[in-house]
Amino acid sequence: MLEILKIIGCVLTALVGLYATFKPKDTVGFTGLAPEGNRGVTEIRVVFGIFFMVLGVFPIIVNNLIAYQMLGFGYLLVGIARIISIFVDKSGNASNWQSVAFEIVFGTILIL
């Protein structure tokens, strides 16, 4: 069951990347970032797009525990940084807390 959850976490990561690659202007709803000009569109396409696809697909391809753990520790540290930022920046909206939940839950699953 844990292996299936790890794959689900990776697939969800890759799907975010796929969406951002092909619909970079529509990602403002879950990133809070609006691309400014063509450069901004390119950044969202490559950073939230291609990079997330690689992060999600690579552990599945190599099927190595350390690859899953790398993604998991990344998610955990992002989740911790997001919690700090929520309090420092007073940005505790539902979207941010949903992201924290995903990052902590799947980060933990991917590390195990």
C-alpha positions in Angstrom: 0.0 0.0 0.0 2.8 2.4 0.9 4.4 1.9 -2.6 1.1 2.8 -4.3 0.9 6.0 -2.2 4.5 6.9 -3.2 3.6 6.4 -6.8 0.4 8.5 -6.3 2.5 11.3 -4.8 4.9 11.2 -7.7 2.1 11.1 -10.3 0.4 14.1 -8.7 3.7 16.0 -8.8 4.1 15.2 -12.5 0.5 16.1 -13.2 1.0 19.6 -11.7 4.0 19.9 -14.0 2.1 18.7 -17.0 -0.6 21.3 -16.3 1.8 24.1 -15.8 3.7 23.2 -19.0 0.7 23.4 -21.2 -1.4 26.0 -19.3 1.1 28.3 -17.6 -1.3 31.3 -17.6 -3.9 29.2 -15.7 -1.7 28.3 -12.8 -2.3 31.5 -10.8 -5.1 29.7 -8.9 -2.8 27.2 -7.2 0.5 29.2 -7.2 -0.7 32.7 -6.5 1.7 33.8 -9.2 0.7 35.6 -12.3 3.1 35.5 -15.2 4.3 39.0 -16.3 5.0 39.0 -20.0 6.5 36.2 -22.0 9.4 35.7 -19.6 7.0 35.0 -16.8 5.1 32.5 -18.9 8.4 30.7 -19.7 9.4 30.6 -16.0 6.1 29.0 -14.9 6.3 26.6 -17.9 9.8 25.4 -17.0 9.9 25.7 -13.2 6.4 24.6 -12.3 6.1 22.6 -15.5 9.1 20.6 -16.7 10.9 20.6 -13.4 7.9 19.2 -11.5 7.4 16.6 -14.3 11.0 15.4 -13.8 10.7 15.4 -10.0 7.5 13.3 -10.3 8.6 10.9 -13.0 12.2 10.2 -12.1 11.6 8.2 -8.9 9.1 6.0 -10.7 11.6 5.4 -13.6 14.6 4.6 -11.5 12.5 2.8 -8.8 15.0 3.6 -6.1 14.2 4.4 -2.5 16.6 7.3 -2.4 14.9 9.0 -5.4 11.5 8.8 -3.6 13.1 10.0 -0.4 14.7 13.0 -2.2 11.3 14.1 -3.4 9.9 13.4 0.1 12.5 15.5 1.9 11.9 18.2 -0.6 8.2 18.3 0.1 8.8 18.2 3.9 11.2 21.1 3.8 8.9 23.1 1.5 6.0 22.3 3.9 8.0 23.5 6.9 9.1 26.7 5.0 5.5 27.3 4.0 4.3 27.0 7.6 6.9 29.6 8.7 5.9 31.8 5.8 2.2 31.6 6.5 2.8 33.1 10.0 5.5 35.6 8.9 3.6 36.8 5.9 0.1 36.4 7.4 -0.9 34.3 4.4 -2.9 31.6 6.1 -5.6 31.1 3.4 -7.2 27.7 2.6 -4.9 27.2 -0.5 -1.7 27.6 1.6 -3.0 25.2 4.3 -4.0 22.6 1.7 -0.5 22.8 0.2 1.0 22.3 3.7 -1.2 19.2 4.1 -0.1 17.7 0.8 3.6 18.5 1.4 3.7 17.1 4.9 1.6 14.0 4.1 3.2 13.0 0.8 6.6 14.1 2.1 6.3 11.7 5.0 5.0 8.9 2.7 7.8 9.3 0.2 10.5 9.2 2.9 9.2 5.9 4.4 
